[in-house]
């Protein structure tokens, strides 16, 4: 599954400059849905505030801060990202179509900030299972193989659950499909594609319980590059 992304680069599909209008695929409808926001753009001069249709809905959001869902009206809404405490000269401004639970991620260095839009699937897992998705939002970590194993199981002889997951400035941030696994203790290990050497910062252990849906976002550090990190998002339960 690939997230829909717009950036200041004139490459790929649906790429636009800062301040231009963007829209993600999806149908407009009445009522409300939910979104959450991750600030993954590096070298930001400060925290940021988020506006929807000119109203500030989130304030003081720092790099890699764990988000929670916020209500938003369904359909096309204008989204603005501002340096915290300001309401003029947005770092990003554009329109996003909301039709179901959605994750918004700003990425790239702040001077070329871009917005990636992902549709979340918070369907309840089968009995005894949890569901897991990975979003690659690191411009510098390279293409990754991702192993989800019961610790301390070595990787030798194993195939990755997710292979060759890429971040591409011309094609958008990559996300995996949701994978269903039995609840339990797991180690999520990320390696450069084709290798089995864990990357520092991208090897973490989690306890996943039955009925949960989780997303792990791969991030640079706040000033760009490594050490990289995994950010766990609580989608459901």
C-alpha positions as CSV (number, residue, x, y, z in Angstrom):
1,X,0.0,0.0,0.0
2,X,1.4,3.4,-0.9
3,X,0.5,6.6,0.8
4,X,-0.5,9.5,-1.3
5,X,2.1,12.3,-1.0
6,X,2.7,15.8,-2.3
7,X,6.0,17.6,-2.1
8,X,7.8,20.6,-3.5
9,X,9.6,18.4,-6.0
10,X,8.3,18.5,-9.6
11,X,8.6,14.7,-9.9
12,X,6.2,11.8,-9.9
13,X,2.5,12.1,-9.6
14,X,0.5,14.7,-7.8
15,X,3.6,16.6,-6.6
16,X,3.1,20.3,-5.8
17,X,4.9,23.3,-4.3
18,X,4.4,24.7,-0.9
19,X,1.2,26.7,-0.6
20,X,-0.4,25.0,-3.5
21,X,-3.6,23.1,-3.3
22,X,-3.5,19.3,-3.0
23,X,-6.1,16.7,-2.6
24,X,-5.9,13.0,-1.8
25,X,-8.1,10.4,-3.5
26,X,-11.4,9.8,-1.7
27,X,-15.0,10.8,-1.8
28,X,-16.5,13.7,0.0
29,X,-19.3,12.8,2.4
30,X,-21.3,14.5,5.1
31,X,-20.6,14.0,8.8
32,X,-17.3,13.6,10.6
33,X,-14.4,11.2,10.6
34,X,-10.9,11.3,12.4
35,X,-7.3,12.2,11.6
36,X,-4.0,12.2,13.4
37,X,-0.8,14.1,12.6
38,X,2.9,13.2,12.9
39,X,5.5,15.9,12.5
40,X,8.4,14.0,10.8
41,X,10.0,16.9,8.9
42,X,13.6,17.4,10.1
43,X,15.5,20.5,11.1
44,X,12.2,22.3,12.0
45,X,13.0,25.6,13.8
46,X,10.2,25.0,16.3
47,X,7.2,22.9,17.1
48,X,4.2,23.4,14.8
49,X,0.5,24.1,15.0
50,X,-2.1,22.5,12.7
51,X,-5.1,24.4,11.3
52,X,-8.1,22.9,9.6
53,X,-10.2,25.4,7.6
54,X,-8.5,28.3,9.4
55,X,-9.1,26.9,12.9
56,X,-6.2,25.8,15.0
57,X,-6.8,22.2,16.1
58,X,-3.4,21.1,17.3
59,X,-0.7,23.2,19.0
60,X,3.0,22.7,19.9
61,X,3.5,19.5,18.0
62,X,7.1,18.4,18.2
63,X,9.2,16.1,16.0
64,X,8.2,12.4,16.4
65,X,5.4,13.2,19.0
66,X,2.9,10.4,19.4
67,X,-0.4,11.6,18.0
68,X,-4.0,10.9,18.9
69,X,-7.0,11.0,16.6
70,X,-8.9,14.3,16.3
71,X,-12.4,14.7,14.8
72,X,-12.6,16.4,11.4
73,X,-15.5,17.0,9.0
74,X,-15.7,14.6,6.1
75,X,-14.9,15.8,2.6
76,X,-12.3,18.2,1.3
77,X,-10.7,20.4,4.1
78,X,-8.0,23.0,4.0
79,X,-5.0,22.0,6.2
80,X,-2.3,24.4,7.2
81,X,1.0,23.7,9.1
82,X,2.4,26.8,10.9
83,X,5.4,27.4,13.2
84,X,3.9,27.2,16.7
85,X,2.3,30.4,17.8
86,X,2.0,31.9,14.3
87,X,-1.0,32.1,12.0
88,X,0.6,33.6,8.9
89,X,3.1,32.3,6.3
90,X,2.2,28.6,6.6
91,X,5.0,26.1,6.1
92,X,2.4,24.0,4.3
93,X,-1.1,24.7,3.0
94,X,-3.3,22.5,0.9
95,X,-6.6,20.6,0.8
96,X,-7.0,17.0,1.9
97,X,-10.1,14.8,1.4
98,X,-11.1,13.0,4.5
99,X,-13.5,10.0,4.2
100,X,-12.3,7.7,7.0
101,X,-9.6,7.5,9.7
102,X,-6.5,9.2,8.2
103,X,-2.9,9.7,9.2
104,X,-1.1,12.9,8.0
105,X,2.7,13.0,8.1
106,X,4.9,16.0,7.3
107,X,8.3,14.9,6.1
108,X,11.5,15.9,4.3
109,X,13.7,18.8,5.7
110,X,11.5,21.6,6.9
111,X,12.7,23.9,4.0
112,X,11.1,21.4,1.5
113,X,8.3,20.2,3.8
114,X,5.8,17.8,2.2
115,X,2.6,16.1,3.4
116,X,1.9,12.4,3.1
117,X,-1.7,11.2,3.6
118,X,-2.6,7.6,4.6
119,X,-5.9,5.9,4.9
120,X,-6.1,3.9,8.1
121,X,-7.9,0.6,8.4
122,X,-9.0,0.1,12.0
123,X,-11.1,-3.0,11.4
124,X,-11.1,-5.2,14.5
125,X,-8.6,-8.1,14.1
126,X,-9.6,-11.7,14.2
127,X,-9.9,-13.3,17.6
128,X,-6.4,-13.7,19.3
129,X,-4.7,-11.5,16.6
130,X,-3.4,-8.0,16.2
131,X,-2.7,-6.1,13.0
132,X,0.5,-4.2,12.1
133,X,1.4,-1.7,9.4
134,X,4.7,0.0,8.7
135,X,5.1,3.5,7.2
136,X,8.5,4.5,5.9
137,X,8.9,8.2,6.5
138,X,12.7,8.5,6.7
139,X,14.4,10.1,3.7
140,X,17.8,8.8,4.7
141,X,17.3,5.2,6.0
142,X,17.3,3.7,2.6
143,X,15.3,0.7,1.4
144,X,14.5,-1.7,4.2
145,X,13.6,-5.3,4.9
146,X,11.5,-5.7,8.0
147,X,11.4,-8.7,10.3
148,X,8.7,-9.3,13.0
149,X,10.0,-12.1,15.1
150,X,9.6,-13.6,18.6
151,X,12.7,-12.5,20.6
152,X,15.5,-13.5,20.8
153,X,15.1,-15.4,17.5
154,X,18.0,-14.8,15.1
155,X,17.3,-13.6,11.6
156,X,19.4,-16.2,9.8
157,X,17.3,-18.3,7.6
158,X,14.2,-16.2,7.9
159,X,12.4,-14.2,5.2
160,X,11.3,-10.6,6.1
161,X,7.6,-10.0,6.7
162,X,7.9,-6.8,4.6
163,X,10.5,-6.6,1.8
164,X,12.2,-3.6,0.1
165,X,10.1,-0.9,1.8
166,X,11.3,2.4,0.4
167,X,11.0,6.1,0.9
168,X,11.0,7.8,-2.5
169,X,10.9,11.6,-2.9
170,X,9.6,11.2,-6.4
171,X,7.0,8.6,-5.7
172,X,5.9,9.2,-2.1
173,X,6.3,7.6,1.3
174,X,5.8,3.8,1.2
175,X,3.6,2.0,3.6
176,X,3.0,-1.8,3.9
177,X,-0.3,-3.5,4.0
178,X,-1.7,-4.5,7.4
179,X,-0.4,-7.9,8.5
180,X,-2.3,-10.1,11.0
181,X,-0.2,-11.9,13.6
182,X,-1.0,-13.8,16.8
183,X,-0.8,-11.5,19.9
184,X,2.4,-11.7,21.9
185,X,5.9,-10.3,22.4
186,X,7.7,-9.4,19.2
187,X,10.9,-7.8,18.0
188,X,10.6,-5.5,15.0
189,X,14.0,-5.6,13.2
190,X,14.8,-3.5,10.2
191,X,17.8,-4.1,7.9
192,X,19.0,-2.7,4.7
193,X,17.3,-4.6,1.9
194,X,19.1,-7.8,1.1
195,X,21.0,-7.9,4.4
196,X,20.3,-9.2,7.9
197,X,22.3,-6.7,9.9
198,X,19.9,-4.8,12.3
199,X,20.1,-1.0,11.9
200,X,20.8,0.9,15.1
201,X,17.6,2.5,16.4
202,X,15.4,0.3,14.1
203,X,15.4,-2.7,16.3
204,X,12.7,-2.6,19.0
205,X,10.6,-4.9,21.1
206,X,6.9,-4.6,21.6
207,X,4.1,-6.4,23.4
208,X,1.0,-6.6,21.1
209,X,-2.3,-7.8,22.6
210,X,-5.3,-9.4,20.9
211,X,-7.6,-6.8,19.3
212,X,-5.0,-4.1,18.8
213,X,-4.1,-2.4,15.5
214,X,-0.8,-0.7,15.4
215,X,1.3,1.4,13.0
216,X,5.1,1.8,13.2
217,X,6.5,4.9,11.5
218,X,10.2,4.9,10.6
219,X,11.8,8.3,11.3
220,X,15.1,10.2,11.0
221,X,16.3,11.9,14.0
222,X,15.1,15.5,14.5
223,X,18.1,17.0,12.6
224,X,18.1,14.5,9.8
225,X,19.8,11.1,9.3
226,X,20.6,8.5,11.9
227,X,20.3,7.3,14.5
228,X,16.9,6.4,13.1
229,X,13.9,5.5,15.2
230,X,10.6,3.6,15.3
231,X,7.5,5.5,16.4
232,X,4.5,3.3,17.4
233,X,1.0,4.7,16.7
234,X,-2.0,3.3,18.6
235,X,-4.6,2.8,15.9
236,X,-7.1,0.7,17.8
237,X,-7.3,-0.5,21.4
